[in-house]
Amino acid sequence: MPEGDSVFRVAAELRSALGGELLTGADLRVPAHATADLVGRRVLEVVPRGKHLLTRFDGGLTLHTHLRMDGRWKVFAAGERWSGGAAWQIRAVLRTAGRAAVGYRLPVVELLPTAAEQRAVGHLGPDLLGPDWDAGEALRRLTAEPDRPFASALLDQRNLAGLGNVYTNELAFMAGVAPWAPVGGVAGMDRVVALAHRLLTLNRLSHGHVTTGDARVDRRHWVYGRARQPCRRCGTGIRTSTFGAAPQERVVFWCPRCQREP
């Protein structure tokens, strides 16, 4: 599932292509909104909210989409051939005079009144890349269940919005704790929150989720995706396993020497 910084970039791309423009064509290929007519409406803005995208139109309507694992928005010039998947995978199309934004494999496509956006995103905690960011509130939510595993608490979008599996694994390493360590026993959770905010902010306009400070493809991460490779700090082989129960099961990576286990 994309991290919050990836969704931030998607929103920026859509905003650049569609913002302020009138829709000359629109097609929502989901049963609930197949007959919706958005032609002639102006795109006011495209706003990221955690891992959600809110495309707002004049007249008080919002298109709420979520990429989850496989979804993707792609922008094409007028007349350009679309590429990004089979035609049957297209779930949404927004056209202007000069651009076409095409949503492939979007698992969430919901048209709702702008005034009712809270129905879609009101459950989210403070957004790491949003104007509502509140480190103190995020810390309060994270530590409200002290027995909850570190990774589970960080991945819960109700605590803070925007973290995915890459950053959660990397933050566990940088904090020196196992992903399943009880969050209440992790010293310096305020520093973890501050670091999460800093990492997403630094990566919001670039690709790769760099956590090491080295943007080279094979040097970007401390532990994520590095199973059986040597730890960059101590040389111990990085381990991997699964954590949690389906459908919330996640892959975790950790260094058994650098990260304390319960």
GUBAGU-100613 format. One record per residue: y, x, z of N, C-alpha, C, O in turn. Coordinates in steps of 0.001 Angstrom, whole numbers, plus 524288, in hexadecimal, padded with zeros to 5 digits. Atoms other than C-alpha are relative to their C-alpha. Example, Ala and Ser with C-alpha at 12.3 -4.5 7.8 and 13.67 -1.06 7.14 Angstrom:
// GUBAGU-100613
7FB5A8037A800007EE6C8300C81E78804B080384800008049D8079080299/7FB5A7FCCC7FFC47FBDC8356681BE4804427FCFE802DA808967FEFB80383/
This chain:
// GUBAGU-100613
7FB5E8034A80000800008000080000804DE80375800008051980736802FF/7FB5E7FCA98003C80D65805A57FC80802C28006D80546802D27FCC580864/7FCD27FF2D7FB548159580B75807508056F7FDAB7FF0E806E27FC727FAA2/7FADD8025F80070823198062D80A29803B7802E57FC6B80704800777F9E7/7FC777FD1D80372829DF81131802DA7FEC57FEEC7FA43802507FEEE7F702/801748015F805598223C80DD27F67A802567FAB97FE7A804647FA1A7FA2C/7FDD48052D80109826697FF9A7F776805F2800577FF83808487FD937FC59/7FA587FF238005A8346E804297F9B88017C801C47FA7E8055B7FFEE7F84F/7FEDE7FE1980546833FA80B657ECB27FF1F7FBC87FBE58021E7FB687F827/800EB804508039E82E1D7FFAF7E59F804A57FC478000F806787FA947FBF2/7FB83803787FF8F8392A7F73B7EACE804C4802537FD4D807B07FF897FAB1/7FB8D7FD678027A8432C8013E7E63F7FF947FFBD7FA0F8037A7FEE97F75E/800CC8003B805A783D2D801777D899800FD7FA817FDF2803917F9D77F9F0/7FF2680566801A683CFF7F2A77D798805B87FE7C8006E807CD7FBC47FD0E/7FA6C801347FF4584AC97F1AC7DCD980345802717FBAD806E57FFFD7F9B0/7FD277FD578042B84FA17FB9D7D2E17FF4A7FD387FAC6802F17FCDE7F7AA/801278027C80504849097F4607C7B1801EF7FA647FFAF803A97F8AA7FB8A/7FEFC805A08002484BB77E6447CB90804F37FE4B802CA8070D7FA21801A0/7FBA8801A47FCAE856E67E60A7D551804D07FE557FCF1806B88012F7F992/7FB518021080284862557DDA27D0F77FF197FD8D7FAB0802C17FB7E7F857/80130801F18053F85B6C7D96C7C4747FDFA7FA60800287FBBE7F8A080409/802258053D800A08581D7CBC47BF9F7FA76800557FDE67F9538038F7FA85/8055380030801F4849D57C89C7BD897FFD47FD037FADA801877F8867FA89/800C48028F8050E846D67C5987AF577FA6A7FE0F7FF6A7F92C7FB2D7FBC5/80562801BF7FFFA838887C3817B2627FD97801088054E7FEFF804CD807F0/802AE7FF517FAFB82FE17C1F27BE417FAD47FD277FFCB7FA6F7F8D57FDBA/8053F8023B8001B8218A7BF597C01C7FD2C80198804F87FC1780636805C5/802F07FF067FB3781A927BE267CD347FA7D7FDDF7FF237F9AB7F9237FF0D/8053D801948019780C1C7BDF47CA1D7FC6D7FF3A804AF7F851801AC8052F/8031C801B07FB8A807257B8097D69F8004F7FA0C8002B804617F7D97FEDA/80010805B680047803457A9BF7D813804937FD5F802C5806B77F990800C2/7FBF48029C7FCEF80D697A66E7E26A8054E7FFF67FD53808817FC837FE54/7FAC87FF8B80253818E77AAB17D9FC7FFD1800847FA14803828027C7F7B6/800A47FF5B805A3813DA7AA1E7CC088042A7FD127FCE5805677FE9C7F883/7FC1A80318802CE81E1779FED7C84F8059280135801C28093E7FEA380004/7FABD7FEB07FE16829997A64D7CF6680363801FE7FB818019F805187F848/7FC637FE7080425835767A80D7C694804788032D80260807E08010F80507/7FBFA7FC8B7FDEF83DDD7B3C97CA05803D0801D47FBD480773804C07FCFD/7FCA07FE498044F844437B5A27BCB3805A37FE4780104806A77F9CD80273/7FA808011F7FF25853037B6727BDCB801ED8016780566806A4801638065D/7FE647FE537FAC28530E7BAB97CBEC80154805D37FFEA7FF06808DD7FCFD/7FE697FA8E7FF9B859AE7C7707CF757FD0E802A5804747FC788006B808AD/802977FCF27FBEE852507D1DE7D70380441802658037280750805A6801AA/7FBF67FE237FC6E85AC47D4857E2DC7FEA38054A8024B801F4808C58027F/8019C7FB0F7FD9B852FE7DF667E9437FA15800138009E7F77D7FC078007D/8058B7FF4B7FEC48457C7E4E27EBCA7FFC08032580504801928079780533/7FFD07FDBF7FAC7843317E8027FA117FA7C80143801E07F7177FDDD801B9/804FF7FED47FD8A837B37EF3E8002B8002B7FE68805BD804227FF1280860/800758014C7FA6D8331D7EA4780D547FAAD801E0801B97F6C47FF2E800FE/805097FDA57FED78289A7F345812917FD20801007FAEA7FEED804097F7A6/8030E7FF75804D281E387F246807FA800967FB447FC6F7FDB27FAB07F8A3/7FF04804BD8030D823827E57380298804C0800CE7FC818082E803F87FDAC/7FB8F7FFE78039282CD97E36E7F7328024E7FA897FF9F7FF7A7F6B87FEDC/7FD33804EF8005D837187D8AE7F6FC803E28005E7FB82807C0803357FBDC/7FC768002B8047683D7E7D6007E9C7803127FAF280055800E57F6B27FFC2/7FCB78048E7FF0F848EC7CCE07EBFC803037FE6E7FB1E80534801B77F85F/7FD3E8022F8048084EC07C4007E192804677FC7E801DE804587FA9680647/7FBED803BA7FE9385B117BBEF7E1717FD957FA8B800397F97A7F98A7FDEF/8022B8052E7FF2D8590F7ADE67E5397FC737FFA5804AD7FA157FB93805A9/802E88002A7FB11852337B1B87F1CA7FA238005A7FF8E7F7577FDEF802A0/805A57FF4180086844BC7B5D17ED017FE9C805C68009C801A3809387FF2A/801FD7FAAD7FF4B83CC97C1E27F0767FA638004D7FE197F7367FCDF7FF3C/805657FEE88017B830947C76A7EA2B7FDEA8041C803BE7FFD680884803E2/802767FC817FC32828197CD8E7F4BD7FAF5802147FDA07F77C7FF167FC2D/804CF7FD8F801F481DE57D7407F0097FE4780453803AF8016380680806A4/802447FBCC7FCD8814DF7E0F77F69C7FC09802D47FC8F7F8F9800567F9D1/803707FCF38036580D897EC1A7EFEE7FA788008C8022D7F6AF800D17FF3A/805097FEDD7FD748028B7EDF27F9D67FD6A804B57FD7C80004808A87FC9D/802BC7FB50801C77F8197F70C7F455800FD801427FA40801C8805CE7F8E4/800217FF06805A07F8EB7F55A7E596804BB7FE057FD04805317FF0D7F857/7FB8B8023B802C2805967EE5D7E25E803DE8041F7FE2C804508085480074/7FC2C7FC598021F810107F4D17DA408040D7FD177FCC4802BA7F9A27F9B3/7FBD5801D18036C81D3D7F1827D44D8014D8045D7FC2D801C3808E57FDB7/7FE617FC3A803EF820C17F84A7C78D8048F7FDB97FCED804B57F9087FBE0/7FB5E801A3802E482DAA7F7B97C0277FFB9802397FA7D7FE99806D67F9BB/800277FE6F8057782E477F8257B154805227FE867FD58807AD7FAB57FECC/7FB858015A8033A8395C7F86A7A7877FE987FB5E7FC857FA037FA787FB61/800F78046E8037983AF47EC6C79EE57FD32801EA7FB197FEE7805A67F899/802F37FE8C804A3830EA7ED38794027FBE98042D800E77F89F805147FD82/803DB7FBFA7FECA829167F7FE79A9C7FAB87FD83801347FA717F960803A3/8053A802107FEF181A787F5F779B2B7FEB2800AA805C27FF8E804D6807FC/8014E7FFCA7FA76815CF7F2C97A8D87FAE9802FD800C77F745802917FDAA/804BC7FD307FE8680BD17FB8F7AF3F7FFCA80036805EF803BF8011680887/8009A8000F7FA5B8066A7FAEA7BCE67FB327FCFC801A47F9ED7FC9D80643/804A78030B7FEE07FA4B7F2B27BBC37FF297FBF87FBBD802577FB677F82D/801378041F803C87F3F77E7CE7B423803D17FB76800A38060A7FAB8804D6/7FC58804627FFD67FC327DBD97B0C57FE8B7FC1580443801F17F9B1806AF/801A1803D97FC137F3F57D3757B9D68013C801C280592800DA7FEA480936/7FE9C7FE0B7FAD77F8117DC2B7C547805CA7FF2A80151807758002F805B5/7FA69800D57FF19806767D8AC7C3B7800C97FB148033F7FEC27F6EA801F3/7FF05804667FC8380B2F7CFDF7CEAB805AC7FE1B7FFDB806CB7F9AF80160/7FA7B8019080022819F07CFC27CC93802D5803127FBC6801D9807B77FB04/7FCBA7FD86803F4823937D2A97C1A7805947FE17800BD8068F7F964800F6/7FA6D8013E7FFAA8325F7D32F7C31C802B5802ED7FB9280286807BA7FB5A/7FD807FDA08048F83A1F7D58F7B68F805EA7FF5680045807E67FB4E801FE/7FA6980059800FA8485C7D88E7B421800DB8018D7FA4C7FD16802907F77C/7FEED7FE9F8056A84F2B7DBB07A7497FE0C805757FEB07FCA0806827FA38/801687FA968012784BBA7EA077A8A87FB18802038028D7F9458063C80127/8046D7FE127FD0F8402B7EB217B1D77FBF77FBAD800F07FD197F704800A2/8041D8038D7FE3F833497E50B7B5AD7FD48802878049F7FB59806E980433/802D87FE327FB6582D8D7E6AA7C34B7FAE47FCF6800347FADC7F8278005A/8052C802698005181EF57E41C7C3307FCDE8016B804D57FC3C806078060E/803077FF287FB42816DB7E27C7CF7E7FA337FF7D7FEF37F84F7FB437FDA9/8059D7FFEF800EC808997E65E7CE127FD047FF8F8052B7FE648020B8090D/803C1800647FBA17FDCF7E25B7D792802B37FEDA80534800E28009D8094B/7FD33801437FB28807857DD147E1837FCE57FBE8803117FC217F7938011F/80305803D07FCFD7FF9F7D66A7EC43803667FBDE80294801787F7BB80417/7FC62803BF7FDAD80BAF7CFA07F1AD8047D7FF127FC378076B802AE7FAFD/7FB9E801AB803498151C7C8387E8C1801B47FABA8021D7FEF57F6D38017E/7FE50804BA7FD4181CF97BE1F7F013805CF7FF137FEF280912802797FFEB/7FA9280190800DA8296C7B7097EC2F8019D7FC768047B7FF127F8828057F/7FE5D802FA7FB6D830D97B1E77F7E6805F17FFE7800608088D803257FDF6/7FA58800027FF2F83E9C7AE2B7FC0C801A780503802C77FF05806CA80663/7FE1B7FB407FD7B846807BA2D7FFA9800D17FF26805D77FFE7802AB808FD/7FF168013C7FA81849F27B36D80C677FAF37FFF0803277FB1780009807F5/8050F800447FD5183B587B2F180F897FCFB805157FF8A7F83A8051780044/802BF7FAFE800858382E7C15880D607FD1E80192804F57F9358045C804BA/802907FE9A7FB16834A57C28B81BAD7FA647FE128003C7F7338003580321/8056F801D880036828627BAC3818AE7FC6A804487FE017F7DD804957FF88/8032E7FBE780266823AD7C675810DC8003E80520802F37FC5B807F180338/7FF5B7FACC7FDA98291B7D20D81861801ED7FFD9805A5802FE803EF807F1/7FDEE8006A7FAB782D8B7CCEB825827FC818024C804327FE45803558088C/803A47FDCD7FC27821747D23682C458007B805E9800787FE5B808368041E/7FFCF7FA4D80028824DD7E04C828F6803638024180453807387FFE380603/7FCD37FD2C7FC3B829E77EA0E832CE80482802B87FD4E80554801ED7F8A2/7FBA17FD2780258835B87F2CC830947FE3C803227FB387FA39805C77FB51/8014A7FD6A804EE835C37F825822B5801E6805A7800258068C806A9800DB/7FEB27FA6D7FFBB8355A80709822738042F801907FC108070D805507FCFA/7FC227FEBD803F583DCD8071181634803F37FB957FF38806AC7FB677FB43/7FC918047D8009C845787FAA781894804C38003380388805078036080722/7FB4B800347FCC1852B37F73D81E507FEF27FE10805878023B7FEA5808FE/8015D802037FAD784BAC7F0F9829D27FD2780410803537FB50802CA80794/803097FC227FD20845637FDC382E2A802038009380593806AD8015680678/7FEC27FFA87FA708450E7FE4E83CFE7FB918030B802957F769800E4803AF/8040E7FCA17FDD983D80809BD842AD7FE2E7FE23805567F9877FE5F80689/80166801D17FACC83DE580437850697FC757FB447FFD87F8B97FAE8802DA/80345804A98007C8383D7F72C84C447FAA1801647FDDA7F6AF7FF3E7FF91/8050A7FE438021682DAC7FDEA844417FCB58027F804417F8068017880497/802CF7FD7A7FBB2829F380632850117FE057FBF6803E07F99D7FC5E805C3/80199804157FC528298D7FA3B858D07FB347FD197FDF67F78D7FC0D800E9/8046D802CF80242820567F33C84F867FB13803687FFD37F6C880193800FB/804817FC7B8005D817937FF0B84D8F7FD4A800BE8053A7F8808011680572/8022B7FED67FAD8815A68013285C117FECA7FB1F803357FD2F7FB84807B9/80105804DD7FD288142F7F2DC85FCB7FA367FF4C801237F8C97FC9D804DD/805A98002A7FF228055B7F46585E987FE1A80599800AF7FC57807FE7FCE7/801267FA6C7FF2A8029D801B5864D17FA738019E7FEBA7F981806397FDB9/8056B7FE9D8011B7F3EF8011A862707FEBF7FFEB7FA297FA68801417F893/800FA800658059C7F5717FF15853DF7FFD28056F7FD88802FB808C67FEEF/800467FAE18028A7F16080A9D84B3A8050F801527FD1F8079D7FDED7FADE/7FB3A7FE0A802617FC90812E18461B8008C7FE2C7FA56804997FC057F8E3/7FFB9801628058E7F95A81080837AC800A67FA247FF45803AD7F86F7FBF3/7FFAF805A88006F7F78A801EF8398A805787FE0D8014C8077E7FA937FEAB/7FAC28019E7FE72804A28009384068803FE8014D7FBCB807757FE287FAAD/7FC3A7FE768040580BEF80815835D27FF577FCE37FAFB8032D7FBDB7F844/800FA802E2804CD8058B8009682ABD801747FA3B8006D801F67F7927FC74/7FEA48057B7FF34809047F368830AE805B37FF2F7FE7B8093B8010E80128/7FAB6800C480202814E47EF0E828E7803607FCB18039E808207FC6F802ED/7FCF4802F17FC24818EF7E64D83431802A88039C803E7806568020A80692/7FD917FC347FC7A81C2B7F28A83BF580482802D57FD60808D0803167FF82/7FBF87FDAD80342823BD7F9CB831867FE137FFA77FA6E7F96E800627F968/801888014780555823CB7F71082303800BB804B07FC6C804E7807137FC48/7FF867FBFC803FF820D78010E818877FBE4804368001E7FB21806E87FC35/803EE7FBDE7FFAF8161A80A1181D587FAD27FE3A7FDB07F9167F9D27FE88/8052F800E0802088094B80AFB816097FC558043E801E97FD90807108059C/804147FC827FE1A7FD0A8132B8175480173805C67FF847FFF0808F0802CE/7FE8C7FA7C800AB802D981FD38121980348801D5804A1801E68059B80744/7FC857FE4E7FBD380DEA820B081BDF7FD877FF70805617FE9180298808DB/8027F800AD7FAEC805B081B7B8270E7FC7080497801467FC8780698805A4/803527FB687FF2D7FBAD826558255C80339804E280103801EF807F880478/7FCB97FB627FF71806508308A823F9802E47FFFF8053A8036B80419807AE/7FD46800557FAFC80DC582BBB82FEB7FC568011F8048A7FDE78038680867/803C87FED47FBE48016882C478381D7FF3F805E5800797FF0280800804CA/800957FA517FFDA7FFB283A8283444804DD802878025680473805F3805B1/7FB257FD957FE3880DF883DCF836A4800F67FEF7805C98039B802008086A/7FF94801317FA6E80D2F83744843F67FBBA802A1803277FBF7802AC807F4/8043A7FD4D7FD58800BB83ECF847217FC327FC69802B87F9EF7FDD4806B7/8039B803B77FD8C7F894832C784A217FC297FDED7FBEE7FD5F7FDC67F748/803CC8026E803767EC5582CB08445D802047FAA47FE66804C27F81D80170/7FE0980517801D07EF038207183C397FE7B7FB778038A801367F782803B5/801CD804527FCA27E75E8181F845F580194800B5805BC7FFD77FDB680911/7FE317FF497FA9D7EDF381D5D85243803547FB58801B48067C7F9757FE9B/7FCC28045D7FE247F3ED8126C85AA5805C88016B7FFBA807678058F8018D/7FA7C7FED4800D48023F8119185747802DE800D68052A806B7803B580568/7FD7C7FF687FAEE805B881073865A57FF6A80571802478026C806F3805B7/800D67FAB87FE0B8007681E28868058027F804387FCAB801D8808DC7FDBE/7FD7D7FC42803838084F8248E85D288056A801518020D808DF7FDFA8023B/7FAE47FE507FE178138682C6B862A5803D08006F7FB738026D802447F73A/7FBF67FF61803F68203082BC485B0F7FFA67FC247FB89800B27FD937F711/8002C803D78043481E3981F33853768056C7FF1B7FDA8805E07FD957F91E/7FABC800778023682CF481EC5851EE800DA804027FBB080388802F47F7D7/7FF8A7FBF88041182BF482B6D84A3B7FCBE7FE937FB347FE3D7FFCA7F6CD/8032E801D18045D821188259F841EC8030F7FC0A7FCC3803077FC467F7F6/7FCDA803F1802B7829EB81A1E83E93804608029B7FCE98054F801437F863/7FBC47FD41802AE835338233183B3F7FDF68030E7FB488008A803477F73A/802437FCFC8044582C5182B97832CB7FE587FC6F7FB827FF0A7FDC87F6F2/80177803C0804108270681FC182B87804C97FE767FCCB804967FE4B7F7FE/7FB2780173802B0834E981BAA82851801F5804777FC97803AC803987F82E/7FE247FB7A802F38387A82962823FA7FCA6800F67FB217FEC48020C7F6F3/8037C7FEFF8046882C8382AFA81B2C800DB7FC187FB95801377FD9D7F708/7FF38803E08041682E7B81E31813FC80568800857FD878060A7FFC77F8D1/7FAB97FF588021C83D07820A58129D8002E804927FC3580292804257F80E/7FFF47FB6B8036383ACA82E2580CC47FCEC7FF1D7FAF47FE19801797F6EF/80363800D68048883064829078036A801667FB327FCC87FED57FA1D7F8DD/7FF058050F8026C836B781C507FF5280194800537FA3C801037FC7F7F761/7FE4F7FF798056F83BF0821A47F2637FC9B803BF7FCE07FDFC805337F881/8037C7FC5F802BA8309E82A987EEC07FA617FE31800AE7F94A7FAB0803C9/805828017B7FFD3821F8829AD7ECBA7FCDB803F7803287FE5C80882803A0/803A37FC6B7FD89816D682F747F47C7FF727FFA0805DA7FBD6801F380804/800608007F7FA508195C82BB8802BE7FF8E8055B8029B7FBEF8063F805A4/800427FAA87FDFC81C2F839E780640800FD80011805E4804F97FE17807B6/7FF617FF9E7FA4D81A2E83C9C814CA80033805A3801E0801EC806A98063F/800307FA827FE738187984B5F815028050A802E47FEC1805FA80728800C4/7FB517FD4F801CE8256F84EA080EA37FF25802F27FAF3802D1805357F8D4/8015B7FD48804CE81E618544E802CA7FE5E7FBE97FBF57FA5D7F9537FC99/800DE80429803D281EF384B7A7F6CD7FBD8801467FBF37FABA7FDFD7F89F/804337FED3803A4814448528F7EF427FB747FC3D800E27FA367FADD80552/803E58042C7FFB98095A848FB7EC1A7FBC8801158040C7FA247FD81806D0/804497FEBB7FC737FF16850217F419801DD801B3805687FEC58039580891/7FDE97FE407FAF78081A852EA7FF998030D7FBC5802D9805807FCE1806D6/7FC87804177FE0480E8C845DC802887FE807FDF480562801E77FC7B80873/801E3802977FB42806148411E80DD67FD45803C9803B27FB17807C280215/802C27FCF07FC04800CA8469881A8C7FA287FEC67FFFE7F6E9802517FFDC/80587801817FFA07F41C83ECC81B107FE6A7FBE57FC027F9EB7FBDC7FA4D/8017E8046D803507F48F832D68123C7FDBB801E27FACC8001B8050A7F80E/802917FEA7804DD7EB1683412806E17FDBC805767FFD37FC5F8075D7FB9F/801A97FA887FFE17E6B88419E80B5F7FAC1800BB802DB7F9EA804B68056C/805127FFA67FD5C7D8FC83EEF8106A7FD31805137FEA57FCCF806987FA19/803077FB20800597D13084B7A812D080342804BF7FE7280131809167FE3D/7FC997FB8A801147DCCF853FB80F19802008023680529802257FF5F8090A/7FE3B7FDAF7FB177E22185D7C8195A805357FDD9801CC808C47FD047FEAC/7FB18801B17FDAC7ECA5858C38228780436804107FED480337808C17FF28/7FBC67FC688015E7F9B685EA881EA680209802F7804C9804D1806D980439/7FE3E7FD5E7FB397FC248627482CDB7FBD980395802467FCF58080E803A5/803F27FCFF7FD247EF318670B832657FB50801957FCB77F827804C47FE72/804537FE918036A7E5A8867EB826FF7FB147FCD2800B27F76B7FD5B7FD9F/80495803557FF277DBF585E1082C8E7FF837FC0F7FB88803737FA407F973/800CF803BF8042F7D5DC8550C82270801FE7FA9480174800DC7F89C805B0/7FE00805497FF187DCCA847F8821507FB807FC1B7FF957F8557FC5F7FBF9/80415803FB800017D3FA83C8682496802247FACE7FE0B806DC7F9E07FE20/7FE728052E801CC7D42982ED181F167FBFF7FBFE801C27F7657FD3780271/8036E804467FE7C7CE84821C782313802DA7FAEE7FEC88071C7FAFA7FC8D/7FD68805078007E7D19C8135A822D48016D7FE088056A7FF087FF8080952/7FDF0801D27FB087D8FF80C3E82D5D801497FA3C7FF7A803A27F89D7FB9B/7FEE28058D800257D9E17FDCD830917FBB17FCFC7FD457F8047FF427FB2A/803EA8036B802547D2297F24082B928022E7FD817FB0C806E77FCBF7FA91/7FE71802A1804D17D2757EBDC81E24802977FAC380165800DC7F8428051E/7FDDC7FD7E804AF7DB407E75C8180A804508040180131806F5805D47FD9C/7FBE47FC5A7FE797E4627F05F81FB37FE0280595800AD800B8808E0802E6/8023F7FACA7FF7B7DB777FC3981F0180347803FF7FCFF804CE803097F88A/7FCDF7FBDF8026D7E2F0808C981BFF7FD0F8052E800417F9C880602803AC/802107FAB27FFF37DF2A816B5818A4803B3803628033A80874803258028A/7FCC97FC857FCD77E3E4820B58228C7FE65805A57FF187F9DE806D07FDF6/800CE7FA608007A7E54882F6B821B0802568028F804D78068780105806A0/7FDE67FD707FB657E7038387682D467FDAB805728009D7F982806A77FE86/801EE7FAD17FE977E5888464B832317FDD67FFA780587800CA7FE7880921/80251800967FACD7DC088465783DBC80212803EE803FC8015380336808AE/7FDDD7FC277FC5C7E2C88522E84395805BE7FEE68015B807597FF5B805DD/7FA5E800C77FF167F12984EDE841EA801457FA9C80238805717F9DA8047D/7FEF0805557FE477EFEF84068845387FC647FE8F8048C7F79E7FE73803FC/802FA801357FB497EBAD83CAF852E57FD267FACD7FF6A7FF637F6EF7FDA4/802F1804DB7FFFE7E1028329A853CE800277FDA18057A800D28007180951/7FFF7802877FAD57E0938288885ED17FBB78023A8037E7FB2780093807F9/
